[in-house]
Amino acid sequence: MSQWTKGAIGLSVALAGMAFSTNAHAECSRAMLQGLAATYVAAQAAGDPGKLPLADKAYYGENNLPVAIGAGVLSQPLPVDFTRSFLDTTQCATFTEITSATNAHPYVIHTRMEVNDAGKVTVMESIVTDDGDWVFGADAHLAQTRVEDWGEIPEDKRDRRGVLQAAADAYINNWGAPDLPVPHGTPCARLEGRIYTGSRNPEGNTCDMGAFPQPISTGNRRYVIDETIGAVSIFHNFSWIDAGLGPYHPGTPASQTFRILNGKNRYIHEVTVCTTPSCGRSRPGS
């Protein structure tokens, strides 16, 4: 990956974290967002950013850096081997996961878009992972993500937004405070880069992370929440909490996605960009 996707991230944190409006958008519908997500996937497949309806002065960024849209990964035609999107009509936003495992240069990309009342993209940012990023492996990621069930949930069985966000936040909050409870369901499986924990015990809870050698804090969380499929996307920047135990890594770009049923996590996906070799640590399977 070229330098602009791996470089210093501090310059763009404020831009990448532009706040969502807290008000619902009357003009925002699932059909409109679904069409926009499909347009994004088509644009990536064609390597043609011009397909996207961008608002004036729209922000585009990759891995927490502002990037000229014509110079980013969106300008590269990629085979889209699998894709999945979340649609958030409350915040008028979308999240899309793209796995391009058969490309000569494989990628797994997470993208979130904020949309105005006119249906134009005001903020678009991607976490773009490839070889050298945290436990990267597009083939293994593709094999697992395509068989998971993220289908629509009957309306009378859907969790409220607050319940969905709380379950997802609990998982990330636990990294910094391991005594905090996390509502994992059974089964629960985590797909972290190429590592799939569900193979250890398909019927059990394999989402528990256990205590980290150093607690981890996260900041600048940006959400997309889709009650219809019980899904949450969180873009964030995580770092070690400096406890004198090792190097401090501020603001590593990362994305977590969650499938939540009855208030409990069932699937968790993580993609993380390494701004230092192996993200500054070693881990079995990394």
C-alpha positions in Angstrom: 0.0 0.0 0.0 1.3 3.4 -0.8 2.5 5.9 1.8 -0.6 8.0 2.0 -2.6 5.0 3.4 0.0 4.2 6.0 1.4 7.6 7.1 0.9 9.8 10.1 -2.7 9.9 11.0 -3.0 12.8 13.4 -3.6 15.4 10.7 -7.0 14.0 9.7 -8.6 12.8 12.9 -10.8 15.9 13.3 -11.9 15.7 9.7 -12.5 11.9 9.7 -14.6 12.2 12.8 -17.1 14.8 11.7 -20.1 14.3 13.9 -23.3 12.8 12.5 -26.4 15.0 12.9 -28.4 13.8 15.8 -31.7 14.5 13.9 -33.4 12.0 11.7 -33.5 12.9 8.0 -37.0 12.9 6.7 -35.9 12.3 3.2 -33.6 9.4 4.2 -35.0 6.0 3.3 -33.6 2.5 3.2 -34.2 2.3 -0.5 -32.1 5.5 -1.1 -29.3 4.3 1.1 -29.3 0.8 -0.5 -29.1 2.4 -3.9 -26.2 4.6 -2.7 -24.4 1.6 -1.2 -24.8 -0.3 -4.5 -23.5 2.7 -6.4 -20.4 2.7 -4.1 -19.7 -1.0 -4.8 -20.1 -0.4 -8.5 -17.8 2.6 -8.3 -15.1 0.4 -6.6 -15.6 -2.4 -9.1 -15.1 0.0 -11.9 -12.4 2.1 -10.3 -14.5 5.1 -11.1 -15.1 7.6 -8.2 -17.2 9.7 -10.6 -20.1 7.3 -10.2 -20.7 8.6 -6.6 -23.0 11.6 -6.0 -20.7 13.7 -3.8 -21.8 16.9 -2.2 -19.8 20.1 -2.6 -16.8 20.1 -0.4 -17.3 16.4 0.5 -14.6 14.9 2.7 -12.9 11.7 1.4 -10.4 9.8 3.5 -8.6 6.5 3.9 -7.1 5.2 7.1 -7.8 8.5 8.8 -6.0 10.5 6.2 -7.7 13.0 3.9 -7.0 11.8 0.3 -7.8 13.1 -3.1 -10.5 10.7 -4.2 -8.9 10.2 -7.6 -5.7 9.1 -5.9 -7.2 6.6 -3.5 -8.2 2.9 -3.6 -11.6 4.0 -5.1 -9.8 4.8 -8.3 -8.5 1.2 -8.7 -10.9 -1.3 -10.3 -11.3 -4.2 -8.0 -13.1 -7.5 -8.3 -15.8 -7.5 -5.6 -15.9 -11.1 -4.3 -18.3 -10.3 -1.5 -20.0 -7.3 -0.1 -22.4 -6.5 2.8 -23.9 -3.1 3.8 -25.7 -1.6 6.8 -28.2 1.2 6.3 -28.9 3.7 9.0 -31.9 5.9 8.3 -31.7 7.7 11.6 -28.3 9.2 10.9 -28.6 8.9 7.1 -25.4 6.8 6.8 -24.2 3.6 5.3 -21.5 1.1 6.0 -20.1 -1.4 3.4 -17.7 -4.2 3.7 -15.9 -5.2 0.5 -13.7 -8.3 0.2 -11.5 -8.4 -2.9 -9.6 -11.6 -2.5 -9.1 -12.5 -6.1 -7.5 -9.2 -7.1 -3.7 -9.5 -7.7 -3.4 -7.1 -4.8 -6.1 -8.4 -2.3 -8.0 -6.0 0.0 -10.6 -6.0 2.7 -12.2 -2.6 2.9 -14.7 -1.1 5.3 -16.4 2.1 4.2 -18.8 4.5 5.9 -20.7 7.3 4.2 -22.7 10.2 5.6 -25.5 11.5 3.4 -27.3 14.8 3.2 -31.1 15.3 2.6 -30.4 15.6 -1.1 -28.9 12.1 -1.2 -25.4 13.3 -1.7 -22.3 12.0 0.2 -20.9 14.6 2.6 -18.3 12.4 4.3 -16.8 9.2 3.0 -14.1 7.3 4.8 -12.6 3.9 4.4 -10.4 1.5 6.5 -8.3 -0.1 3.7 -6.4 -3.2 4.8 -4.0 -5.3 2.7 -0.8 -7.3 3.2 1.1 -6.2 6.3 -2.0 -5.1 8.2 -3.2 -6.8 11.3 -3.5 -10.6 10.7 -4.6 -9.8 7.1 -5.8 -12.6 4.9 -8.5 -11.8 2.3 -9.0 -15.4 1.2 -9.7 -16.6 4.8 -11.9 -13.5 5.5 -13.9 -14.2 2.3 -14.5 -17.8 3.1 -16.0 -17.0 6.5 -17.9 -13.7 5.9 -19.8 -15.1 2.9 -21.4 -17.9 4.9 -22.5 -15.9 7.9 -26.2 -14.9 8.4 -26.7 -11.2 8.6 -30.3 -11.4 7.3 -33.2 -9.2 8.1 -34.8 -9.7 11.6 -38.6 -9.8 12.0 -39.8 -6.4 13.1 -41.2 -7.7 16.4 -37.8 -9.3 17.3 -35.5 -6.3 16.6 -33.5 -4.6 19.3 -33.7 -0.9 19.7 -30.7 1.3 18.7 -29.6 1.9 22.2 -29.5 -1.8 22.9 -27.4 -2.5 19.8 -25.0 0.3 20.5 -24.6 -0.7 24.1 -23.7 -4.3 23.2 -21.1 -3.2 20.6 -19.6 -0.5 22.9 -19.3 -3.0 25.8 -17.0 -5.2 23.7 -14.7 -2.3 23.0 -14.9 -0.7 26.4 -13.9 -4.1 27.9 -10.4 -3.7 26.3 -9.6 -0.9 28.7 -11.5 -2.3 31.7 -11.6 -6.1 31.5 -14.0 -6.3 34.5 -16.8 -4.7 32.5 -19.3 -7.3 31.3 -19.9 -7.9 27.6 -23.2 -9.4 26.4 -21.9 -12.2 24.1 -24.5 -14.7 22.9 -24.0 -18.4 22.2 -22.7 -19.1 19.7 -20.5 -16.0 19.1 -17.6 -15.9 16.7 -15.0 -13.3 15.8 -13.5 -12.7 12.4 -10.3 -10.7 13.0 -8.4 -10.3 9.7 -7.9 -13.9 8.6 -8.4 -15.4 12.1 -11.8 -16.9 12.7 -12.4 -17.9 16.3 -15.5 -19.9 15.7 -13.5 -22.8 14.4 -12.4 -23.5 17.9 -15.9 -24.2 19.1 -18.7 -23.6 16.6 -21.4 -23.9 19.2 -19.8 -21.8 21.9 -18.8 -18.3 22.7 -15.4 -17.5 21.2 -15.8 -13.8 21.2 -14.3 -13.2 24.6 -10.9 -11.5 24.2 -9.5 -12.0 27.7 -7.4 -9.4 29.4 -4.8 -7.6 27.3 -1.2 -7.3 28.5 -1.9 -3.6 28.4 -5.3 -2.0 28.5 -6.5 -0.4 25.3 -8.5 2.8 24.9 -10.4 3.8 21.9 -11.4 7.3 20.7 -13.2 9.1 17.9 -15.9 6.4 17.6 -18.1 6.8 14.5 -21.3 4.7 14.3 -23.6 3.2 11.7 -26.5 1.3 13.2 -29.0 -0.8 11.3 -31.9 -2.1 13.5 -33.3 -4.1 10.6 -30.4 -6.6 10.6 -29.2 -6.0 14.1 -25.9 -4.5 12.9 -23.5 -1.9 14.3 -20.4 -0.5 12.6 -17.8 1.4 14.8 -14.9 3.2 13.2 -12.4 4.2 15.8 -8.8 4.9 16.7 -7.3 2.7 19.4 -4.1 2.9 21.4 -2.4 1.3 24.3 -3.1 3.1 27.6 0.4 3.9 28.5 1.2 1.9 31.7 5.0 1.8 31.3 4.7 -1.6 29.8 5.6 -0.9 26.2 5.3 1.5 23.2 2.4 3.9 22.9 0.5 3.7 19.6 -1.9 6.6 19.2 -4.8 6.4 16.8 -4.4 3.1 14.9 -7.2 3.1 12.3 -9.7 0.3 12.9 -13.2 -0.9 12.3 -15.4 -3.3 14.2 -18.7 -4.6 13.0 -21.3 -6.5 15.0 -24.3 -8.7 14.4 -26.5 -8.6 17.5 -29.5 -10.7 18.3 -31.6 -10.2 21.5 -29.1 -7.8 22.8 -26.2 -10.2 22.5 -23.2 -10.2 20.1 -23.2 -13.1 17.6 -20.6 -12.1 15.0 -17.8 -9.6 15.3 -15.5 -8.5 12.4 -12.4 -6.4 12.9 -10.1 -4.8 10.3 -7.1 -2.9 11.6 -4.4 -0.9 9.7 -0.9 -1.3 11.1 0.9 2.0 11.1 3.9 0.2 12.7 5.1 -3.3 11.9 2.7 -5.9 13.2 0.9 -3.0 14.9 3.6 -2.8 17.5 3.0 -6.2 19.0 3.1 -9.9 18.3 0.3 -12.4 18.6 -0.1 -16.2 17.9 -1.2 -16.5 14.2 -0.1 -13.0 13.3 
